Amino acid sequence: MATLLGVNVGELPVVVANTQKVIQAQANLAAASSASAISAGPQAVQLTMSQRVSQHELLRARITVEGVRTLNQSLSPASWTAIHAFILGPFKSQLSIH
């Protein structure tokens, strides 16, 4: 995996831990979004479905950006350059396919 991402083998645990943290934060966001939609009382501001989706996507993007920032600060310059190239190259192209 380190070779695929282009990171130093010794820094792979940092990448894995960061990825797990972001995934967990996004899962918590999804659970919280579902719970708040169910438990919203009559006096709560009612957002449209479009507004809720937009709010969720904005928060999800913020979690992702924070994860990337943390990863940038945690890796050596060489590993950061390589994984950044992977994110903007092969990883991004796979996202647009699905």
C-alpha positions as CSV (number, residue, x, y, z in Angstrom):
1,M,0.0,0.0,0.0
2,A,2.9,2.4,0.8
3,T,4.2,1.8,-2.7
4,L,0.8,2.5,-4.3
5,L,0.4,5.7,-2.3
6,G,4.1,6.7,-2.7
7,V,4.7,7.2,1.0
8,N,7.5,6.0,3.2
9,V,6.7,2.6,4.7
10,G,7.3,4.0,8.2
11,E,4.7,6.7,7.6
12,L,2.0,4.3,6.4
13,P,0.5,3.9,9.9
14,V,0.0,7.7,10.0
15,V,-1.9,7.6,6.7
16,V,-4.0,4.6,7.9
17,A,-4.9,6.3,11.2
18,N,-5.7,9.5,9.5
19,T,-8.0,7.8,6.9
20,Q,-9.7,5.8,9.7
21,K,-10.3,9.0,11.6
22,V,-11.9,10.8,8.6
23,I,-14.1,7.8,7.8
24,Q,-15.3,7.6,11.4
25,A,-16.0,11.3,11.5
26,Q,-18.0,11.1,8.3
27,A,-19.9,8.0,9.6
28,N,-20.7,10.0,12.8
29,L,-21.9,12.9,10.7
30,A,-24.2,10.6,8.8
31,A,-25.6,9.1,12.0
32,A,-26.1,12.5,13.5
33,S,-27.8,13.8,10.4
34,S,-30.2,10.8,10.5
35,A,-30.9,11.2,14.2
36,S,-31.5,14.9,13.9
37,A,-33.9,14.5,11.0
38,I,-35.9,12.0,13.1
39,S,-35.8,13.9,16.4
40,A,-36.5,17.4,15.1
41,G,-39.4,18.7,17.2
42,P,-42.2,21.0,16.0
43,Q,-40.3,24.1,17.1
44,A,-37.1,23.1,15.3
45,V,-36.3,25.0,12.1
46,Q,-37.4,22.7,9.3
47,L,-34.9,22.5,6.5
48,T,-35.9,21.3,3.1
49,M,-34.3,18.1,1.9
50,S,-32.1,20.0,-0.5
51,Q,-30.9,22.2,2.4
52,R,-30.2,19.2,4.6
53,V,-28.2,17.5,1.8
54,S,-26.2,20.7,1.1
55,Q,-25.5,21.1,4.8
56,H,-24.4,17.5,5.1
57,E,-22.2,17.7,2.0
58,L,-20.6,20.9,3.3
59,L,-19.8,19.3,6.7
60,R,-18.5,16.2,5.0
61,A,-16.2,18.3,2.8
62,R,-14.9,20.2,5.9
63,I,-14.1,16.8,7.6
64,T,-12.2,15.7,4.4
65,V,-10.3,19.0,4.1
66,E,-9.3,18.8,7.8
67,G,-8.1,15.2,7.3
68,V,-6.0,16.3,4.3
69,R,-4.6,19.2,6.2
70,T,-3.6,16.9,9.1
71,L,-2.1,14.5,6.8
72,N,-0.1,17.3,5.1
73,Q,1.3,18.3,8.5
74,S,2.0,14.7,9.6
75,L,4.0,13.4,6.6
76,S,7.5,14.2,5.4
77,P,7.6,16.5,2.4
78,A,8.5,13.6,0.0
79,S,5.6,11.4,1.3
80,W,3.2,14.3,1.2
81,T,4.1,15.2,-2.4
82,A,3.6,11.5,-3.5
83,I,0.3,11.0,-1.7
84,H,-1.0,14.4,-2.9
85,A,-0.1,13.4,-6.5
86,F,-2.0,10.1,-5.9
87,I,-5.1,11.9,-4.5
88,L,-5.2,14.3,-7.5
89,G,-4.3,11.7,-10.0
90,P,-5.4,8.0,-9.8
91,F,-7.7,8.5,-6.8
92,K,-9.6,11.5,-8.3
93,S,-10.0,9.8,-11.7
94,Q,-11.6,6.8,-9.9
95,L,-14.1,9.0,-8.2
96,S,-15.3,10.5,-11.4
97,I,-15.8,7.1,-12.9
98,H,-18.2,6.0,-10.2
